[in-house]
């Protein structure tokens, strides 16, 4: 990470580049040498990046701090800051709880405030060490931000010679406009409900759609079973839930199922819920769709005008939640079910459906998809409202901390490994006595792109040299090892079938970086196999050692199958070292060293036992998650 220049000087650090701060950076560079800055949106990167570099300004990016594990801490700070701000604006939370007629909506209100402070709270963990070092070597550090001071989450009070200057007062026109638009929400809510087909009738509809389960689908389209096997229709594909015992509803309430997906559901005698069939009485429609939202908005506007952290992002999210708080009770009037199951846990619609169903005494369930998701709480897994949450293993402490409404965390094992092919049939003709190393790392995540790990921000430098430094030494090592066969299954490279090394290279040349294409084509063709067309558990059955990103499902699958896998961990600081020092690498030298060690030395059994307890739910891997899930749902429906 860059360090401050002249000791004893006054240094100037601008948190984000925008129309307000850009002139200050360019002007300040004449008096402060250098000027430092952080977040630079792509618009300013394209148009002013060269000017910033020419004037000597230096950018501080989270790439410089990845290896200390600050990414996970940054996500945690977002949630801590949201709760802190929620306590400050307790009156708004109480209004939302009264509007929703449930105390749990007080905690749900924190997710509204979260939308306004995500970027500054997240990047606090990267900015703070820089400010503290500057304070130790400088007379004064001027830290300028447009975000208000309370949007940042510091581990402790900043040193007194760090002067935080906030320009948040200049954002009052945006706050005023967002509150004014929120005042129009009741009218827009009527129009949106009508557009979705929900219209009142003069008399109550005595009929109801009745099934055992209301199943909320993550996708409206029928996805490729190879790429989304464990997310789209998983409960139906594995006969965990029977389609004819379910009412089927898309999570995107403004859309309908595609013809292909509709045909599949109806072929299994499932019943699709059409919002057009929801016909409330005039009085109930008027109260839920207009009168109660109008009362909430009228009471909340004075509070929100005084809220300095309020933004259009929070206003938009609050409007979305208010709309679902009108729609869901009307929907539940139309259906009679004993259980609500959501394919995804991150949708605001699913959260409000879960809360409203629980008010009626209906159990609600969702499942964390991906083994890494169970150990990291974040903006999309905050204040979830399900009664039960299905998780892979026992490492769900952060989820429990930030989701108090969940009553039960139910470890069910790693569903992605149940179809393991233990016979290693697929590579029998290709191994030729070689050892197989699989590359599972997601290129679009941290290795080869020039964008931030935080959505909505970008950086001036493309950092191709940094990308090469992380990946090319590994590929060069493979090229020099005649006894290594590299299996390439990096997600989202766009390859629909098994192809040759050169075809992978051409796909990467088009989709990613030319230097990566060159590094791959340097590996002899007979020692490179692309398996993008296979599912993960099929590839796991082939390997001796795997490589994945951070806390990926690929690593958990490999370890469940008794195959060691290294976490190439550029954002969590190599946390899999808690199981064994060789299971994590934060730089290419360490990656190659760990690979060489694992290819020659077996891991102790207790390492697999500890890992699988956290990520499979038990030291003993029985490849029987589907039966456990069937028994779990049967017990809920029998209650």
Buried (B, 14 or more C-beta within 10 A) or exposed (E): EEEBBEEEBBBBBBBBBBEBBBEBBBEBBEEBBBBBBBBBBBEBBEEBBEBBEEBEBBBBBBBBBBBBBBBBBBBBBBBEBBBBBBEBBEEBBBBBBBBBEBEBBBBBBBBBBBBBBBBBBBBBBBBBBBBBBBBEBBEBBBBBBBBBBBBBBBEEEBEEBBEBEBBBEEBEEEBEEBBEBBEEBBEBBBEBBEEBBBEBEEEEEEEEBEBBBBBBBBBBBBBEEEBBBBBBBBBBEBEBBBBEBBBBBBBBBEEBBBEEBBEBBBEEEBBBBBBEBBBBBEEBBBBBBBEBBBBBBEBBEEBBEEBBBBBBBBBBBBBBBBBBBBBBBBBBBBBBBBBBBBBBBBBBBBBBBBBBBBBEEBBBBBBBBBBBBBBBBBBBBBBBBBBBBBBBBBBBEBBEEBBEBBEEBBBBBBBBBBBBBEEEEBBEEBBEEBBBBBBBBBBBBBBBBBBBBBEEBBBBBEBBEBBBEBBBBBBBBBBEBEEBBBBBBBBEBEBEEBBEBEEBBBBBBEBBBEBBBBBBBBBEEEBBBBBBEBBBBBBBBBBBBBBBBBBBBBBBBBBBBBBBBBBBBBBBBBBBBEBBEBBBBBBBEBBBEBBBBBBEEEBEEEBBBBBBBBBBBEBEBEBEBBBBBBEBBEEBBEE
